[in-house]
């Protein structure tokens, strides 16, 4: 079991931190190459644009999953901030249930589309588009996992709040 948990932890770090870092490095280096060839050598290349777009897609989508893990995503909290702690818990639970169900519903058609799109290839490098859009599936799975974890945490918090209120009235 320990080996399996270590494997899961490594996979999590690899998918959320290492892969986006690699793709960001590729994006940056290829972008610099594109600038050098276009402006210094006056000989623009076609492939760097495609590589930077694909790299950006991978970085943006996988980084969004990483941001969700730590609840560092953008949130509009005007109503949420006005609530008491119990209301905030319920708000988070309802929101996470909606997100979880929506993303679970999105999984099959997303998989079907990504499987279908493999017949199309990118214009210059001829990379199957399924490779380009695959991080979206990873993103869906990550969001589902983190939403379920948050639902469980908030449910436990609600239970603890209820038990502490019951305990206050006893002698």
DRENPA-152390 format. One record per residue: x, y, z of N, C-alpha, C, O in turn; residue in three letters. Coordinates in nm, 2 decimals, decimal comma, always signed. Last residue first. Layout:
# DRENPA-152390
SITE    npx    npy    npz   capx   capy   capz    cpx    cpy    cpz    opx    opy    opz   r
SITE      X      Y      Z      X      Y      Z      X      Y      Z      X      Y      Z ala
...
***
This chain:
# DRENPA-152390
SITE    npx    npy    npz   capx   capy   capz    cpx    cpy    cpz    opx    opy    opz   r
SITE  -2,36  +1,92  +3,05  -2,29  +1,95  +3,17  -2,16  +1,88  +3,19  -2,09  +1,90  +3,29 unk
SITE  -2,43  +2,04  +2,72  -2,43  +1,94  +2,82  -2,34  +1,98  +2,94  -2,27  +2,08  +2,93 unk
SITE  -2,42  +2,23  +2,52  -2,54  +2,23  +2,61  -2,53  +2,13  +2,72  -2,61  +2,13  +2,82 unk
SITE  -2,19  +2,18  +2,38  -2,20  +2,30  +2,46  -2,32  +2,30  +2,56  -2,30  +2,36  +2,67 unk
SITE  -2,24  +1,95  +2,23  -2,16  +1,94  +2,35  -2,17  +2,06  +2,43  -2,15  +2,05  +2,56 unk
SITE  -2,38  +2,05  +2,01  -2,45  +1,95  +2,10  -2,37  +1,94  +2,23  -2,43  +1,93  +2,34 unk
SITE  -2,18  +2,20  +1,89  -2,30  +2,27  +1,94  -2,38  +2,18  +2,04  -2,43  +2,23  +2,14 unk
SITE  -2,01  +1,99  +1,82  -1,96  +2,09  +1,92  -2,08  +2,17  +1,98  -2,08  +2,21  +2,09 unk
SITE  -2,16  +1,86  +1,63  -2,13  +1,79  +1,75  -2,08  +1,89  +1,86  -2,11  +1,87  +1,98 unk
SITE  -2,17  +2,06  +1,43  -2,30  +2,01  +1,49  -2,27  +1,94  +1,62  -2,34  +1,96  +1,72 unk
SITE  -1,90  +2,08  +1,37  -1,98  +2,20  +1,41  -2,10  +2,15  +1,49  -2,14  +2,20  +1,59 unk
SITE  -1,85  +1,82  +1,27  -1,78  +1,87  +1,39  -1,85  +1,99  +1,45  -1,86  +2,00  +1,58 unk
SITE  -2,01  +1,82  +1,04  -2,03  +1,72  +1,15  -1,97  +1,77  +1,28  -2,03  +1,76  +1,39 unk
SITE  -1,88  +2,02  +0,90  -2,02  +2,04  +0,94  -2,05  +1,95  +1,05  -2,12  +1,99  +1,15 unk
SITE  -1,63  +1,89  +0,86  -1,64  +2,02  +0,94  -1,78  +2,05  +0,98  -1,80  +2,09  +1,10 unk
SITE  -1,71  +1,68  +0,70  -1,65  +1,65  +0,83  -1,66  +1,78  +0,92  -1,68  +1,77  +1,04 unk
SITE  -1,78  +1,83  +0,48  -1,88  +1,75  +0,54  -1,84  +1,71  +0,69  -1,91  +1,72  +0,78 unk
SITE  -1,54  +1,94  +0,40  -1,64  +2,02  +0,45  -1,75  +1,95  +0,52  -1,81  +2,00  +0,62 unk
SITE  -1,40  +1,70  +0,33  -1,35  +1,79  +0,43  -1,46  +1,88  +0,49  -1,47  +1,89  +0,61 unk
SITE  -1,57  +1,61  +0,12  -1,55  +1,52  +0,24  -1,50  +1,61  +0,35  -1,55  +1,60  +0,47 unk
SITE  -1,54  +1,82  -0,06  -1,67  +1,78  -0,01  -1,66  +1,70  +0,12  -1,73  +1,73  +0,21 unk
SITE  -1,26  +1,81  -0,11  -1,32  +1,92  -0,04  -1,45  +1,89  +0,01  -1,49  +1,94  +0,12 unk
SITE  -1,25  +1,56  -0,25  -1,17  +1,58  -0,13  -1,23  +1,69  -0,05  -1,25  +1,68  +0,07 unk
SITE  -1,41  +1,63  -0,47  -1,46  +1,52  -0,38  -1,38  +1,54  -0,25  -1,44  +1,52  -0,14 unk
SITE  -1,24  +1,82  -0,59  -1,37  +1,86  -0,54  -1,43  +1,76  -0,45  -1,49  +1,79  -0,34 unk
SITE  -1,02  +1,67  -0,66  -1,00  +1,77  -0,56  -1,14  +1,82  -0,51  -1,15  +1,86  -0,39 unk
SITE  -1,14  +1,49  -0,85  -1,07  +1,44  -0,73  -1,06  +1,55  -0,62  -1,10  +1,52  -0,51 unk
SITE  -1,23  +1,68  -1,05  -1,32  +1,58  -0,98  -1,26  +1,53  -0,85  -1,33  +1,53  -0,75 unk
SITE  -0,99  +1,79  -1,12  -1,09  +1,88  -1,06  -1,19  +1,79  -0,99  -1,24  +1,82  -0,88 unk
SITE  -0,85  +1,57  -1,24  -0,80  +1,64  -1,12  -0,90  +1,72  -1,05  -0,91  +1,72  -0,92 unk
SITE  -1,03  +1,51  -1,45  -1,00  +1,41  -1,35  -0,95  +1,48  -1,22  -0,99  +1,45  -1,11 unk
SITE  -1,00  +1,75  -1,60  -1,13  +1,70  -1,55  -1,11  +1,61  -1,44  -1,18  +1,62  -1,33 unk
SITE  -0,72  +1,74  -1,66  -0,78  +1,85  -1,59  -0,91  +1,81  -1,53  -0,94  +1,83  -1,41 unk
SITE  -0,71  +1,51  -1,82  -0,64  +1,51  -1,70  -0,69  +1,62  -1,61  -0,71  +1,60  -1,49 unk
SITE  -0,86  +1,61  -2,04  -0,91  +1,50  -1,96  -0,84  +1,49  -1,83  -0,90  +1,46  -1,72 unk
SITE  -0,69  +1,82  -2,12  -0,82  +1,85  -2,07  -0,88  +1,74  -1,99  -0,95  +1,76  -1,89 unk
SITE  -0,46  +1,70  -2,22  -0,45  +1,75  -2,09  -0,59  +1,80  -2,03  -0,61  +1,81  -1,91 unk
SITE  -0,54  +1,63  -2,49  -0,54  +1,53  -2,38  -0,53  +1,59  -2,24  -0,59  +1,54  -2,15 unk
SITE  -0,51  +1,80  -2,71  -0,62  +1,82  -2,62  -0,63  +1,72  -2,50  -0,72  +1,74  -2,42 unk
SITE  -0,27  +1,71  -2,83  -0,29  +1,85  -2,80  -0,40  +1,87  -2,69  -0,38  +1,95  -2,60 unk
SITE  -0,33  +1,45  -2,89  -0,22  +1,48  -2,79  -0,23  +1,62  -2,75  -0,19  +1,65  -2,63 unk
SITE  -0,53  +1,47  -3,07  -0,56  +1,41  -2,95  -0,45  +1,44  -2,84  -0,48  +1,45  -2,72 unk
SITE  -0,41  +1,57  -3,30  -0,47  +1,67  -3,21  -0,52  +1,61  -3,08  -0,54  +1,68  -2,98 unk
SITE  -0,09  +1,45  -3,39  -0,23  +1,42  -3,37  -0,29  +1,51  -3,27  -0,24  +1,53  -3,16 unk
SITE  +0,12  +1,66  -3,56  +0,10  +1,60  -3,43  -0,05  +1,57  -3,42  -0,13  +1,66  -3,45 unk
SITE  +0,23  +1,80  -3,78  +0,15  +1,68  -3,80  +0,14  +1,59  -3,67  +0,13  +1,47  -3,68 unk
SITE  +0,35  +2,04  -3,78  +0,43  +1,93  -3,72  +0,36  +1,80  -3,74  +0,42  +1,69  -3,71 unk
SITE  +0,15  +2,20  -3,91  +0,29  +2,20  -3,95  +0,37  +2,08  -3,90  +0,43  +2,01  -3,98 unk
SITE  -0,12  +2,14  -3,83  -0,09  +2,19  -3,97  +0,06  +2,17  -4,00  +0,09  +2,12  -4,11 unk
SITE  -0,20  +1,84  -3,65  -0,16  +1,98  -3,66  -0,11  +2,01  -3,79  -0,05  +1,93  -3,86 unk
SITE  -0,45  +1,61  -3,77  -0,32  +1,64  -3,73  -0,29  +1,79  -3,73  -0,36  +1,86  -3,81 unk
SITE  -0,72  +1,39  -3,69  -0,67  +1,52  -3,74  -0,54  +1,54  -3,69  -0,50  +1,50  -3,58 unk
SITE  -0,76  +1,16  -3,56  -0,74  +1,14  -3,70  -0,69  +1,27  -3,76  -0,64  +1,28  -3,87 unk
SITE  -0,80  +1,23  -3,30  -0,67  +1,18  -3,33  -0,65  +1,16  -3,48  -0,53  +1,16  -3,52 unk
SITE  -1,06  +1,29  -3,24  -0,98  +1,40  -3,30  -0,84  +1,35  -3,34  -0,76  +1,42  -3,40 unk
SITE  -1,17  +1,07  -3,11  -1,21  +1,10  -3,25  -1,11  +1,19  -3,32  -1,07  +1,17  -3,43 unk
SITE  -1,06  +1,10  -2,85  -1,04  +0,98  -2,93  -1,07  +1,00  -3,08  -0,99  +0,95  -3,16 unk
SITE  -1,18  +1,34  -2,79  -1,03  +1,33  -2,80  -0,99  +1,21  -2,87  -0,89  +1,21  -2,95 unk
SITE  -1,45  +1,27  -2,79  -1,40  +1,37  -2,88  -1,25  +1,36  -2,90  -1,19  +1,37  -3,01 unk
SITE  -1,46  +1,08  -2,58  -1,50  +1,04  -2,72  -1,44  +1,14  -2,82  -1,40  +1,10  -2,93 unk
SITE  -1,37  +1,23  -2,37  -1,29  +1,12  -2,41  -1,33  +1,08  -2,55  -1,24  +1,05  -2,63 unk
SITE  -1,59  +1,41  -2,36  -1,45  +1,46  -2,38  -1,36  +1,35  -2,43  -1,28  +1,37  -2,52 unk
SITE  -1,81  +1,24  -2,31  -1,80  +1,31  -2,44  -1,66  +1,37  -2,47  -1,62  +1,38  -2,58 unk
SITE  -1,72  +1,14  -2,04  -1,74  +1,06  -2,16  -1,74  +1,13  -2,29  -1,67  +1,09  -2,38 unk
SITE  -1,68  +1,39  -1,87  -1,58  +1,29  -1,90  -1,60  +1,21  -2,03  -1,52  +1,21  -2,12 unk
SITE  -1,91  +1,55  -1,81  -1,82  +1,59  -1,92  -1,72  +1,49  -1,96  -1,67  +1,49  -2,08 unk
SITE  -2,01  +1,43  -1,59  -2,09  +1,43  -1,71  -2,00  +1,46  -1,83  -2,02  +1,41  -1,94 unk
SITE  -1,80  +1,51  -1,41  -1,83  +1,36  -1,44  -1,91  +1,35  -1,57  -1,88  +1,26  -1,65 unk
SITE  -1,84  +1,78  -1,42  -1,72  +1,73  -1,48  -1,73  +1,58  -1,50  -1,67  +1,53  -1,60 unk
SITE  -2,09  +1,80  -1,29  -2,08  +1,85  -1,42  -1,95  +1,79  -1,49  -1,96  +1,75  -1,61 unk
SITE  -2,03  +1,68  -1,04  -2,13  +1,62  -1,13  -2,12  +1,67  -1,27  -2,12  +1,59  -1,36 unk
SITE  -1,84  +1,87  -0,94  -1,81  +1,73  -0,96  -1,91  +1,66  -1,06  -1,86  +1,59  -1,15 unk
SITE  -1,99  +2,12  -0,94  -1,87  +2,10  -1,02  -1,84  +1,95  -1,05  -1,81  +1,91  -1,16 unk
SITE  -2,19  +2,05  -0,75  -2,22  +2,09  -0,89  -2,11  +2,07  -0,98  -2,12  +2,02  -1,09 unk
SITE  -2,03  +1,99  -0,53  -2,11  +1,89  -0,58  -2,15  +1,92  -0,73  -2,15  +1,83  -0,82 unk
SITE  -1,91  +2,24  -0,49  -1,82  +2,13  -0,53  -1,91  +2,01  -0,58  -1,86  +1,94  -0,67 unk
SITE  -2,14  +2,39  -0,42  -2,06  +2,43  -0,53  -1,97  +2,32  -0,58  -1,97  +2,29  -0,70 unk
SITE  -2,22  +2,26  -0,18  -2,31  +2,27  -0,30  -2,23  +2,30  -0,42  -2,25  +2,24  -0,53 unk
SITE  -1,98  +2,30  -0,02  -2,03  +2,16  -0,05  -2,12  +2,17  -0,18  -2,10  +2,09  -0,27 unk
SITE  -1,97  +2,58  -0,01  -1,86  +2,50  -0,07  -1,91  +2,36  -0,11  -1,88  +2,32  -0,22 unk
SITE  -2,21  +2,62  +0,13  -2,19  +2,69  +0,00  -2,08  +2,61  -0,07  -2,10  +2,58  -0,19 unk
SITE  -2,17  +2,49  +0,37  -2,27  +2,44  +0,28  -2,26  +2,50  +0,14  -2,28  +2,43  +0,04 unk
SITE  -1,96  +2,65  +0,47  -1,94  +2,51  +0,44  -2,04  +2,45  +0,35  -2,01  +2,38  +0,25 unk
SITE  -2,09  +2,89  +0,49  -1,97  +2,88  +0,40  -1,95  +2,74  +0,37  -1,92  +2,70  +0,25 unk
SITE  -2,27  +2,83  +0,69  -2,32  +2,87  +0,56  -2,21  +2,86  +0,46  -2,23  +2,81  +0,34 unk
SITE  -2,08  +2,80  +0,90  -2,17  +2,68  +0,86  -2,22  +2,71  +0,72  -2,23  +2,62  +0,64 unk
SITE  -1,97  +3,06  +0,92  -1,89  +2,94  +0,89  -1,97  +2,82  +0,84  -1,93  +2,76  +0,74 unk
SITE  -2,19  +3,30  +0,76  -2,12  +3,24  +0,88  -2,05  +3,11  +0,84  -2,07  +3,07  +0,72 unk
SITE  -2,15  +3,51  +0,47  -2,20  +3,40  +0,54  -2,12  +3,36  +0,67  -2,01  +3,40  +0,68 unk
SITE  -2,02  +3,70  +0,33  -2,12  +3,75  +0,42  -2,17  +3,64  +0,51  -2,24  +3,66  +0,61 unk
SITE  -1,86  +3,57  +0,15  -1,79  +3,64  +0,26  -1,89  +3,69  +0,37  -1,85  +3,71  +0,48 unk
SITE  -2,05  +3,49  -0,04  -1,98  +3,39  +0,04  -1,92  +3,46  +0,16  -1,93  +3,40  +0,27 unk
SITE  -2,11  +3,72  -0,19  -2,21  +3,66  -0,10  -2,15  +3,56  +0,00  -2,18  +3,57  +0,12 unk
SITE  -1,85  +3,77  -0,30  -1,93  +3,87  -0,24  -2,03  +3,82  -0,14  -2,04  +3,86  -0,03 unk
SITE  -1,65  +3,62  -0,43  -1,69  +3,58  -0,30  -1,78  +3,69  -0,23  -1,78  +3,69  -0,10 unk
SITE  -1,54  +3,46  -0,70  -1,62  +3,58  -0,67  -1,69  +3,55  -0,53  -1,78  +3,46  -0,53 unk
SITE  -1,21  +3,35  -0,76  -1,34  +3,32  -0,70  -1,41  +3,46  -0,67  -1,35  +3,55  -0,63 unk
SITE  -0,94  +3,19  -0,92  -1,02  +3,31  -0,91  -1,16  +3,28  -0,86  -1,22  +3,18  -0,91 unk
SITE  -0,76  +2,95  -0,73  -0,82  +3,00  -0,85  -0,91  +3,12  -0,82  -0,93  +3,15  -0,70 unk
SITE  -0,65  +2,82  -0,52  -0,58  +2,95  -0,56  -0,64  +3,00  -0,69  -0,59  +3,09  -0,76 unk
SITE  -0,69  +2,58  -0,40  -0,79  +2,68  -0,40  -0,73  +2,82  -0,43  -0,77  +2,92  -0,36 unk
SITE  -0,50  +2,39  -0,45  -0,47  +2,48  -0,33  -0,57  +2,59  -0,32  -0,55  +2,68  -0,25 unk
SITE  -0,62  +2,26  -0,67  -0,57  +2,18  -0,56  -0,55  +2,27  -0,43  -0,59  +2,23  -0,32 unk
SITE  -0,64  +2,47  -0,85  -0,76  +2,42  -0,78  -0,73  +2,34  -0,66  -0,80  +2,34  -0,56 unk
SITE  -0,38  +2,49  -0,95  -0,44  +2,60  -0,87  -0,56  +2,55  -0,79  -0,58  +2,60  -0,68 unk
SITE  -0,37  +2,24  -1,08  -0,28  +2,27  -0,97  -0,33  +2,38  -0,88  -0,33  +2,37  -0,76 unk
SITE  -0,55  +2,29  -1,29  -0,57  +2,18  -1,20  -0,49  +2,20  -1,07  -0,54  +2,17  -0,96 unk
SITE  -0,41  +2,50  -1,41  -0,55  +2,52  -1,36  -0,58  +2,41  -1,26  -0,64  +2,44  -1,15 unk
SITE  -0,19  +2,37  -1,51  -0,17  +2,46  -1,40  -0,31  +2,50  -1,34  -0,31  +2,53  -1,22 unk
SITE  -0,30  +2,22  -1,72  -0,25  +2,15  -1,61  -0,23  +2,24  -1,49  -0,24  +2,20  -1,37 unk
SITE  -0,38  +2,44  -1,89  -0,48  +2,35  -1,84  -0,43  +2,27  -1,72  -0,50  +2,26  -1,62 unk
SITE  -0,13  +2,58  -1,94  -0,25  +2,65  -1,88  -0,35  +2,55  -1,82  -0,40  +2,58  -1,71 unk
SITE  +0,04  +2,39  -2,05  +0,07  +2,46  -1,92  -0,05  +2,52  -1,86  -0,07  +2,50  -1,74 unk
SITE  -0,10  +2,30  -2,28  -0,06  +2,21  -2,17  -0,03  +2,28  -2,04  -0,08  +2,24  -1,93 unk
SITE  -0,12  +2,55  -2,42  -0,24  +2,47  -2,38  -0,21  +2,37  -2,27  -0,28  +2,37  -2,17 unk
SITE  +0,15  +2,61  -2,45  +0,07  +2,69  -2,37  -0,06  +2,62  -2,33  -0,10  +2,64  -2,21 unk
SITE  +0,23  +2,40  -2,63  +0,29  +2,41  -2,49  +0,20  +2,50  -2,40  +0,19  +2,46  -2,28 unk
SITE  +0,08  +2,48  -2,85  +0,05  +2,35  -2,79  +0,11  +2,35  -2,64  +0,05  +2,30  -2,55 unk
SITE  +0,20  +2,73  -2,90  +0,05  +2,72  -2,88  +0,02  +2,59  -2,80  -0,05  +2,59  -2,71 unk
SITE  +0,46  +2,66  -2,95  +0,43  +2,75  -2,84  +0,28  +2,74  -2,80  +0,25  +2,74  -2,69 unk
SITE  +0,44  +2,50  -3,18  +0,49  +2,44  -3,05  +0,46  +2,53  -2,93  +0,42  +2,48  -2,83 unk
SITE  +0,34  +2,68  -3,36  +0,26  +2,56  -3,33  +0,31  +2,50  -3,20  +0,23  +2,46  -3,11 unk
SITE  +0,56  +2,86  -3,38  +0,42  +2,91  -3,34  +0,34  +2,79  -3,29  +0,27  +2,80  -3,19 unk
SITE  +0,77  +2,70  -3,48  +0,77  +2,75  -3,34  +0,63  +2,80  -3,29  +0,60  +2,78  -3,17 unk
SITE  +0,72  +2,63  -3,76  +0,69  +2,54  -3,65  +0,69  +2,60  -3,51  +0,62  +2,55  -3,42 unk
SITE  +0,80  +2,83  -3,93  +0,66  +2,81  -3,91  +0,63  +2,72  -3,79  +0,53  +2,74  -3,72 unk
SITE  +1,03  +3,11  -3,90  +1,00  +2,97  -3,91  +0,85  +2,94  -3,88  +0,79  +3,03  -3,82 unk
SITE  +1,18  +3,38  -4,08  +1,08  +3,33  -3,99  +1,05  +3,18  -4,01  +1,06  +3,13  -4,13 unk
SITE  +1,44  +3,53  -4,11  +1,40  +3,41  -4,17  +1,30  +3,34  -4,08  +1,34  +3,25  -4,01 unk
SITE  +1,61  +3,73  -4,00  +1,51  +3,77  -4,10  +1,46  +3,64  -4,18  +1,45  +3,65  -4,30 unk
SITE  +1,77  +3,70  -3,78  +1,81  +3,63  -3,90  +1,72  +3,66  -4,02  +1,75  +3,62  -4,14 unk
SITE  +1,63  +3,86  -3,60  +1,78  +3,87  -3,61  +1,82  +3,81  -3,74  +1,91  +3,87  -3,81 unk
SITE  +1,35  +3,81  -3,63  +1,40  +3,95  -3,63  +1,55  +3,96  -3,65  +1,60  +4,05  -3,71 unk
SITE  +1,31  +3,53  -3,66  +1,23  +3,62  -3,73  +1,29  +3,76  -3,74  +1,29  +3,82  -3,85 unk
SITE  +1,50  +3,39  -3,51  +1,49  +3,37  -3,65  +1,41  +3,48  -3,73  +1,45  +3,51  -3,84 unk
SITE  +1,45  +3,51  -3,25  +1,58  +3,52  -3,32  +1,57  +3,50  -3,47  +1,63  +3,58  -3,54 unk
SITE  +1,18  +3,43  -3,21  +1,22  +3,58  -3,22  +1,35  +3,59  -3,29  +1,37  +3,68  -3,37 unk
SITE  +1,21  +3,15  -3,21  +1,12  +3,22  -3,31  +1,16  +3,37  -3,32  +1,16  +3,42  -3,44 unk
SITE  +1,37  +3,12  -2,98  +1,42  +3,08  -3,12  +1,34  +3,15  -3,23  +1,39  +3,19  -3,32 unk
SITE  +1,19  +3,21  -2,79  +1,31  +3,28  -2,81  +1,37  +3,25  -2,95  +1,42  +3,34  -3,02 unk
SITE  +1,00  +3,01  -2,82  +0,96  +3,15  -2,84  +1,08  +3,23  -2,87  +1,08  +3,32  -2,96 unk
SITE  +1,14  +2,79  -2,73  +1,10  +2,80  -2,87  +1,06  +2,94  -2,91  +1,08  +2,98  -3,02 unk
SITE  +1,18  +2,86  -2,46  +1,29  +2,84  -2,55  +1,26  +2,85  -2,70  +1,33  +2,92  -2,78 unk
SITE  +0,91  +2,87  -2,37  +1,00  +2,99  -2,36  +1,11  +2,98  -2,46  +1,14  +3,07  -2,53 unk
SITE  +0,81  +2,61  -2,42  +0,74  +2,73  -2,47  +0,84  +2,85  -2,48  +0,85  +2,92  -2,58 unk
SITE  +0,99  +2,46  -2,27  +0,98  +2,44  -2,41  +0,92  +2,57  -2,48  +0,97  +2,62  -2,57 unk
SITE  +0,91  +2,56  -2,01  +1,05  +2,57  -2,06  +1,06  +2,56  -2,21  +1,12  +2,64  -2,28 unk
SITE  +0,65  +2,47  -2,01  +0,68  +2,61  -2,00  +0,82  +2,64  -2,05  +0,84  +2,74  -2,12 unk
SITE  +0,69  +2,19  -2,02  +0,62  +2,26  -2,13  +0,64  +2,41  -2,13  +0,65  +2,47  -2,23 unk
SITE  +0,81  +2,16  -1,77  +0,88  +2,12  -1,89  +0,82  +2,19  -2,01  +0,89  +2,24  -2,10 unk
SITE  +0,61  +2,25  -1,60  +0,74  +2,32  -1,60  +0,82  +2,28  -1,73  +0,88  +2,37  -1,78 unk
SITE  +0,40  +2,06  -1,65  +0,39  +2,20  -1,69  +0,52  +2,28  -1,69  +0,54  +2,37  -1,77 unk
SITE  +0,55  +1,83  -1,55  +0,50  +1,84  -1,69  +0,48  +1,98  -1,73  +0,53  +2,03  -1,83 unk
SITE  +0,59  +1,89  -1,27  +0,70  +1,87  -1,36  +0,66  +1,89  -1,51  +0,73  +1,95  -1,59 unk
SITE  +0,32  +1,95  -1,16  +0,44  +2,04  -1,15  +0,54  +2,02  -1,25  +0,59  +2,11  -1,32 unk
SITE  +0,12  +1,76  -1,22  +0,09  +1,90  -1,18  +0,20  +2,00  -1,18  +0,18  +2,12  -1,19 unk
SITE  +0,25  +1,52  -1,29  +0,14  +1,58  -1,37  +0,12  +1,72  -1,34  +0,10  +1,80  -1,44 unk
SITE  +0,43  +1,48  -1,07  +0,47  +1,48  -1,21  +0,37  +1,55  -1,30  +0,41  +1,64  -1,38 unk
SITE  +0,27  +1,49  -0,84  +0,37  +1,59  -0,86  +0,42  +1,60  -1,01  +0,44  +1,71  -1,06 unk
SITE  +0,11  +1,26  -0,90  +0,05  +1,39  -0,88  +0,15  +1,50  -0,90  +0,12  +1,60  -0,97 unk
SITE  +0,30  +1,06  -0,92  +0,22  +1,09  -1,03  +0,16  +1,23  -1,02  +0,16  +1,30  -1,12 unk
SITE  +0,39  +1,06  -0,65  +0,49  +1,10  -0,76  +0,41  +1,14  -0,88  +0,44  +1,23  -0,95 unk
SITE  +0,15  +0,98  -0,53  +0,21  +1,11  -0,49  +0,31  +1,15  -0,60  +0,31  +1,27  -0,64 unk
SITE  +0,12  +0,72  -0,64  +0,02  +0,82  -0,66  +0,08  +0,96  -0,63  +0,05  +1,06  -0,71 unk
SITE  +0,36  +0,60  -0,53  +0,34  +0,61  -0,68  +0,24  +0,72  -0,71  +0,26  +0,80  -0,80 unk
SITE  +0,30  +0,61  -0,26  +0,42  +0,68  -0,31  +0,41  +0,70  -0,46  +0,44  +0,81  -0,52 unk
SITE  +0,08  +0,44  -0,27  +0,06  +0,58  -0,23  +0,18  +0,66  -0,27  +0,16  +0,78  -0,31 unk
SITE  +0,21  +0,20  -0,34  +0,10  +0,25  -0,43  +0,08  +0,40  -0,40  +0,06  +0,48  -0,49 unk
SITE  +0,38  +0,16  -0,13  +0,44  +0,18  -0,26  +0,34  +0,25  -0,36  +0,37  +0,33  -0,43 unk
SITE  +0,20  +0,12  +0,08  +0,29  +0,24  +0,08  +0,35  +0,27  -0,06  +0,36  +0,38  -0,10 unk
SITE  +0,08  -0,12  +0,00  +0,00  +0,00  +0,00  +0,09  +0,13  +0,00  +0,05  +0,22  -0,07 unk
***
